[in-house]
Amino acid sequence: MKVISTNIAQPTTFIWNDKEVTTGIYKKPTQEGIYLGKTDVKGDTVSDRKVHGGVFKACYLFSADQYPYWQNLYPHLDWSFGMLGENLTVNGLDEKQLTIGSIYKLGNALVQITQPREPCFKFAYKFGSNAVLKQFVDHGFSGTYVKVLEEGEVKINDTFQLVEQQPNGVSIFQLFKLLYAENKNRDHISLLLNNDALPENLKKRLKFFLK
């Protein structure tokens, strides 16, 4: 797997329900690499730290392989890498193979797979369609957030290479489907509750599903 674009955003504002909202979803490719810090990407906009940024969402990766799917659905949009809000566009990234807790070497950084991205109203606003939220959930390929174990620079053509596989891991794809499934996989929930790579707020949601 290889990084084909590094992306950051300047703050963008828009009006939503008569209120001004700031977002960092409008990411654009950079000419240089980006630096992965412990809680965010240096120089990137994180507008709402309740749902973005932080230790378990320090950087967001999305697969270049999924771009044709979205471009086919929304051909009228102005397409460039970073369109899905990712900091890093990675060729060959497959959420079905990314197990939560697994560790990867990414440029000069060392990162750990933590959780999928869940779409919100800002994503719908950018695409100009509320339908995109259900489309994103149904498609299932959410991209992944990572925890930065060792800070470092990442640039185009750097590899995303497995260092340590999480044993008995649940994949990002499986967790994303689990969050929206009517019938929850209790075995997956049990595994996830014992995985230190998952943040406590998400574990609390999963515990609720066991009731």
N, C-alpha and C positions, 0 to 999 in steps of 0.2 A: 504494500500500500504506500502511496506517495502523495505528499502535499502538492496540490497544483495551484492553490491560491491562498493568500493570507489576507484577511479582511478585518477592517475596523470601521467604526461609525462615529460621526459627529452627532451631537444631539439634534433631534428633529421634533418639532411640536405640531400637533394637530388638535382640532376640536372634536371632543367625543361627549355626547350627552350634555352639551352646553358647557363643558369644562375643557380647559387647555391641558393636554397630555403631552409629556415628553417621552421619547422612545429612543433606543439605540439599535433598533432592528434594521435600519437602513444602512447596512454595511456595504462598503466598497473595497475592491482589491487595493492592496498597498504595493508600492514599488519595492519596499524593503521588507525584511522579515518582521515578525512580531515577537514581543517578549511575554512569556507566560509567567505571571506572578502567582502567589499563593491564593489570591482571592479574585483576581481578574487579569485581563490582558492589558498591558501597559498602553495608555493612550486611547483605549476604547471607551465608549460611552455605556455606562450601566445606569439606567434611569430609575429603576425600582429594585432595590436590593432585597426586597422581601421575596422576589421571585426570580431574580437573575444575579449572577455574581456570587461571591462567597466561596468558601472552601470546597463545597461539593459541586459548584457550578462555575468554576474558575474560567473555563474555556469551553466553547461549543463547537463540535465537529459535525459536518454533514457530508454525505457521499456525493461525489460528482456523478456517480452512476444513476442517481435519482433525478437529475436535472431534466433529461428528456421527458420524463413522465409529467413534470410540472409545466414545462414549456409547451407541451402538447395541449394541456388543459387551459393554459393562459398565454396564448401566443401573442396577444396584444401588449403584454407588459414589456418593460425595458429590461432585458435580461443581462445579467453579469453575475459572476460568482459573488457570493455573499448575499444573494437574493433571498435565501431561506433564513437569513439572520446569523449565519455561522461565522465564526472567527477563522476556521480552517476548513477549506474544501479539500477532501481527500479522495483520491482515485482508488476504487476497489474496497472502500469501507462497506462492511456488511454487518448490519445490526444483529443478524441471526448468529453471527460468529463472535460478537463482542459480549463476553460474559462479565457481569458486574463484579468488580473487585480485581479483575485482571489488570496487569501492569504493562505499559508499553513505553518504549523509548521513542520520543518524538522530537527530532532535531536535537538540541542540547538539553531538552527537558525530559523528565521522567513523570509519567502521568498514570492515573488509575481510572478505569471506567466506573462511573457512578450511577447515572440515571438518564432516562430519555427526556427529550424536550416535549412539553405539553403545550399545544397551541392556545393563544389567547386572542382577545379582541384586537390587539395591535397587529397581530399577524393577519387577521381578517381585513383590517383597514388597509394594510399595505397591498393586499391582493385585490381589494375592492369587491370582496364577496364574503358573505357569512358562510356560504356553502364550503369554502375552503377548509373550515375547521373540521367538518365531518369528513371531507375528502382526505385530510391529513391523518385523521384517526383511522379511517378505513384502510388507507394504503399501508400503514403500519411501520413505515421506514422513517423513524423520528429523528435520526441523528443521535448524538450522544454528548452529554456533558462529561467533563473529566475533573478529577482532583489533581492538583499539581504537587507531586511529591518532591521533585527537585526543579527549581525554577530554571528557565533557560530560553534561548532564542529559537524560533522555528522559522524557516524560510522555504520558499518554493523549491521543490525537488527533494526536500528532506523526506526520509522514510518514517513510516509508522509501524514499528516493529515490536512484536510480542516479546516480553521479557519473562513474565510469570503468569501462567494461566490459573484462574480461580478454580479450584476443584469443586465439582458438583455445582457449577455456577448456573445461574439463570441469565439468559441473554437479554440484552437491551430490547430486542424485538418482543420477547416473551413478557417482559415487565410492562412494556407499553400496551400490549394487547390485554394483559391482566387488569390494568387500571381502568379500562373501559368495557371489559367483558361483563355480561350479565351473570354468567356462572363463573365464579372465581376458582382458579386452580389452587387448592389449599396446600398442596405439596410445594408449589413454587413460593407461596407466601411464607411457609415455615422456613424454607431455605433463605429467603430474603431477610427475615427477621433476625437471622444469625450472621448476617453479612455486614461487617464493619464499614464497608464502602458505601453503604446506603445511609443517607441522613435520617436523623431521628424523626423529623416531621413527616417524612414519607413512610417510615415504619409505623407511625401512629395511624396513618390512613389504612395501611395494610392490616393492622390489628383489628381495626373496625370491621373489616370484611369477614373476619373469623367469628364474629358474634352471631 
